[in-house]
Each structure stands twice: as C-alpha cells, then as structure tokens.
Amino acid sequence: MVGAVILDSSGNVAGEGFHHGAGEPHAEQEALKVAGDHALGGSLYVNLEPCAAHRTPSCADAIIEAGLNRVVISMLDPDERVRGAGVDKLRSAGIETVVGPHEERAQRLNEFSIKHRLTGSPFVSAKFAMSLDGKIATRTGESRWITSEESRLHSHRLRHIHDAILVGVNTVIVDDPELTTRLEGIAGRQPLRVVVDSQLRLRMSAKVVGPNTLIATTRAGRMGAAEVVKFPATADGHVALQPLLDELGKRGILSLLVEGGSTMHASFIAQGLVDKVYAYLAPRLIGGREAPGPLGGAGVEHLADAVPLLEMDATRLGPDLLITGYVDVHRDS
C-alpha cells in the first residue's frame, strides 16, 4: 500500500495518488498526473521508495522528468535486489532525497508484504476469543459465542485482509466451521482455507472440505475437492509448520490468520512463528479447571520464558476489548 503527495514550489498540495492494485499505475505516477505542470520545482512525499526499473518510465524517471526538487521517502524498498536503486537514481539527478521519516509506520502499513519479501514466508497473525478469566470454551466444549456480534464482525474483517486462514483438525471436528468471510453489503475476499490434519482424520462431510481448501498432512491421500498436500512430520508425528509456511509463501500467500485451536496456537507460539496477536476479551467469567485457554501444550516453566508482546493496543468492540500486540522477535537474544 503506497500513497504519494506532491506540494508545488509554494508548499501547496498539487497532487495526490495511491496504488489501487497490481497492474495499476503507482502512487507517484497517479500524483504526478494530477499535479501536472505544478510539480515543477515542488516536493514529493511517499511512504515507499520509488521504483527504478519496474515500469517505463520508472517512478524515479517520472519524478526526474517532472522537475521535482525534493523527495521525502519513509522507507527503502525491502527487496535487497532493488533496495536503494530509486534513491540512487534521484540523487544522481540532483534531487534532494530524504529517507526515513515515519519509517516504523511505513513498515507496519505494509507488514504483510515486507515479511514475505524478506523471508519468503507469510506474516502470521494469531487470533483467539476468550472470557475475562482466559477461557475459550466451557469445560463441556461450548464456545459459541463467547464474544459479541461486534467482535465477530471484526473477526470477519480480519479474514478479509488475510490471504489464508489456518485451523487444526480438532477445531474442524468440534465446530465444523466454514472459514469464510461474511461481511454484509461487502464482497468479502475469500482467503485460502488451510486445515492442519496430520493423520487425515477429516470427514468428507465437513463444511471446509471443498475448493479453496488446502489440507496439510503427513500422509498421502485424497479429500474430495480439497487439495491434500503432504509435509514432513515432526518427531511426534505432527505436520512440520515451517515447511508449511514456506509452501504457502511460494504460492504467494503474504499473510496467514491462525484461528485455532489451543494446540495449534501453542505450536505456532512455541516455535516463534507468530508475528502479531489479536485477543478478543469478553466481559464474562467461565471458570473451571478443565475449561481450555487459548494456548494449549506444555507451556513455559518459568515466567522469564514467557513470550513478550510489544506495541500493545486496546480497542472497544461493543462490550468486548480487542487487545493486539506484536511478538518480540528478539526475545531469545
């Protein structure tokens, strides 16, 4: 997501533009088209380094031809193959070029594509809904619905912005979810549905079994119209998660929303594969030693080993709270 603003030589806004989508004109070109001759001697502000070779003319060439005097860029292109090329071209043409203002905000804006570009794997968001005392279901397994309609609507918006949704087979067996985006009045994007099913225990009648579904397993098999893909197994017979993420990345999946269950969340967290956490917190108390929490597995033995979250934020959604935070990637260093 890229936006650009051009100020004329007097400091007035002369043009604005943004990148509408793949194959469409870049933000700089949109802004230059609006600004026209008013771009001469002016300044351009953009959140991502202008391309130097992707188009003819490239954005950097178009900026030079328009006669701009100054360009302010929030961040360089994350792709090391072209990183800095646009800046070098602008500076070689004598244009004052500033890099770095609001860099962190620019990185967050495009965190999905940046993670994919740097690692080849998708950005991973972990999402769960729980009661105030940290339960995702009652001791009998009832979980619909802990949170409010407002939270569930926001959850569908999360699905809309992610390229894929992932759940473990136990979640499918217990809840039989559709894992689709349902937004009233909006043609919600339908992300790829991924089910981790090491031993192919899924029933053919499950709602998720169909087109646009990938079943990750450790054995060969077929499952109706769904795609079954065999992955390496861990020592305890489960699907190895990093190879699964690598495969999704190769398929152009930039972002993955992990929706559960507690065992799957615990595996992703324990292996350091989660980038961001979305926790929906409902103002109700469930209680019970046997009622599950959002993270299963063995957990940590010492508080010093707990996974810290950074850049915490809290938002009201009806009666609920949505708490978000980024996993500290440097926690082991």
N, C-alpha and C positions, 0 to 999 in steps of 0.2 A: 504494500500500500504506500503510494508515493503521492505527495502533493507539492505544488510549487506556487510561489507568489512572486510577481515582478513589481518593483517600485520604479517609477520613472526618475529622471535626474533631479526632480524636485522633492522626491520622497513620497509621492502619492501612488496609491495602488493602480497599476496599469493593466495587470492581467493576473488571472488565477487559473489553475488547472490541476487535474488529478488523473491518475491512470485508472481507466474504467475497467480494464481487464486484459487478459492475454490477447495479443494481436492488435490491441488498440494503441493509439498514439500515447507516448509517455507524457508524464505530468509537465515537464519542461516545454515540450512542443505544444501542448494544449495552452499553457500560459503565454507562450510567445505568439501564438496565433491570435489570442485575444488582445495582447498588448500592441502588436503591430509595430509601427514606427516609434511608439512611445517607449519601447525597450531600449532605444539608443541612449547610451550613457547611463543607464539605470543599473539596478541591482536585482539579483535573483536569489530567493531563499528556497531551499529544497531539503527534504529530510533524508535523501539518499543520493550518493554520488552519481552524477550524470554519466550515462553510458558513453563509451568512447568508440565502440565498434559495432554495436548491435543493429544499428539502423543506418540508412544512407539518406540524408546525412545523420550522423550520430547526434545525440543530445548535446555533447560537448561542441561539436562542429556548429550546430544550430545556434548555440549560445554565442560562439565567436562571431558568426556571420551577422547576428542581430546587433552586435556592437555594445554588448553589456560591459560595464566597467568592473563590477564586483559580483562574486558568487559566494553565498554562505551555505555550507553543507553540514548537516548534522552528523552523518556517519559515512565512512567509506564503504564501497561495495564489499560484502563479506566473502565473495568468491576470490580466493587468492590468485586465480588466473588473470583476473582483470582489476584487482584491487589497486587503486591509485592511478589507473590509466587515465581516467577522466580528469582528475585533478592535475596530473602532469600536463595534459593537453591544454587545459585552460591557462595554467601558469606559463606555459611556453608561449602562449599567445599574448602574454602581458596582462591578463585579467587577474585582479586581486582575488585570491581564493582563500576563504577561511573554512577550516574543518573542525568540527567538534561541539558547537553549541547544541545543548539538549540531546547529546549522544545517547544517554540512557533511555530517554523517552522514545527516541527513534528506534532503538533496538527492541524495546518492548512492543512497539507498534507492529513490527514485522518479526516477532519472536519465532513464529512457526517456520517461515522460510529461512531465517538465519540459522536455526538449529539444523534444519535439513541440509542446507548448503555447506555447513561446516563439518557435519558428522555423517551425512548420508542417512541418518535415522530421523523419524518424525519427532516433533515436540510432543511430550506426553503429559496430559492433564489427568489427574485422578479426582473423581467426583464421588461423593457419598452424602447421604442424608441421614441424620441421626437425631435422637432426642437430646434434651439438655444433659442427661446423665450418660451420654455416649453410647446409646443402643441403636442399632439399625433394624431391629426386629424384636418381637416379644420372644419369650422362651419357647413358644409354640411355632415360631417362624413367621408370624403375621407381620407384614411390613407396609401394607397399603392402607392408608397413606400416612406416613409419619409427618410429612411436611405439608404446607398449604398449596393451593392452586397457583399462587404467585410463584412459589419456588419451583413447582413442576413446569410452569411456563418458561421460567428462566432456564431450566434444565434442557428444554427443547431448543431454546436459542443456542445453548452450548453445542448441542448436536449439530445444529445448522452451520456453525462456524468451523467445526472439525471435519477432517476428511474421512475419519474412520472411528467407529465405536467398538470397544472390546469388553467382553464379559467372559467369565469362566463358565464351564458347562453346568456347574451346580446351580448357578443363578438361572439358567435356562430351564433346568429340570424343575426347580421350585416355583419360579414366577412366570415362565413361558412368555417373556417379553417379545414385542415386535421389533424393538430397537430402531424405530423410525422417527423422523422429525414430523411433529404435528403442531403447526402454527396456524391459527385461524386467520384467514384472509391473506396469508403469505405462502407462496410456493416454496416451502422449506426444502433445502438441499438434503438429499438422502445420502448420508455417508455410508461407506463400506461397513458392513457388519462383520465383526470378527469374533468367533467363538473359540476359546481355547479348550479343546476336548482331547486330552492325551490318549484316551482309550476308546474313542468313538462311541460314547455312551448316549449321544443324542438320539431322540426319537424322530422318525421321519415326519411325525405329525406336529412337531414344534413349529411355532409361527415364524421363527427366524430361519428355518430351513427353506431356502429358495434362492432366486437370483440375487446378486449383490451381497452374497454372504461368503466369507472365507472361513473354513473350519480348519484350525491349526491342530495337528495331531502328531503322534509319533509312529503311526502305523498307516499302511496303505488301505484305501477303502473308498467307497462312494456314498454320497448322501444326497440323493435327488438332484435338484438343480443347483445346489450349493457347490462351491469349489472346495475340494478337500486337498490340503497341502501337508505333506509330511515334513517334519522338522526334527533336528537332533533331540535326543532325550537327555535329561539331566540324570544324575546318579540315582535319584529316587523315582525315575520314570516319567517325569513331567516334561512338557514342552519347554525347550530352552528359549527364554524370552528374547535375548539379544539377537539371535538369528531371525526370529520372527520380526523384530523391529527392522532389522536390516532388509528383509524381504519387502516389507511394507514401504520402506524408503525407496527401494529400487522401483517400486510401482508408482512412484510419485506421490505417495501419501506424506504430506507435510506435517499433519497433526493427528494425534490419536487421543480419544477420550476413553479412559478406563472407568467403567461404571460398576465394576464389582465382579464377584462378591468379596467378602473379607479376606479370603485366602489369596485371591488374585491381587488385591490391593497390597497385602503384606508382601507378596513376592516381588512386585514391582518396586515397592519402597525399599525392601531389604537389599535389592540388587542395585540400588542407585539409579533407577531408570525413570523416575518421575521428575518432571520439571516444575509443575505447578499443582497445587491442591485447591479444590473447591469443596468446602464443607458447608452443607445446609444444616442449620441448627434450629430445631423446633422447640417451642416453649412447653414441653411436656416431659413427664418423668415415667419411665417404663420399669426400670429396676429388674432384679433377678440375676443371680449368678450365672444362669445358663443362657440369658439373653445375649446375643452376639454384639460385638462392637465392630467398627469399620475396618479394623486391622486384625486379621487372624494370625495364624502361625505362632511361633515361639516368642516373638517379640525380643526386646533387648533385656539384658540382665541388670544393667547399670544405667542410671539417668544420664551419665556422661556420654552414653552411646545413643541416646535418643536423637532422632533426626530433627534438626532445627529448621524452622521456616523463616524466611526473610520477607521484607516489604509487605507485611500483613495489612489487610484491609477488611473492613466490615461494612455490609450494606443491608438495610432493612428490606425484606421482601414479604409484604403483608405482616403476619405475626412472627415470621421467622427472621433469622440472621443468616446471611451468606458471608462466610469468612474465607478469604483467599490468601495464599502465600506461596512464595517460591522456595523450593527446596534448596538448601545451601549446598552448592556443588563442591565447596571447599571444606566440607565438614571433616574429611579424613586427613587433611593436610596439616 
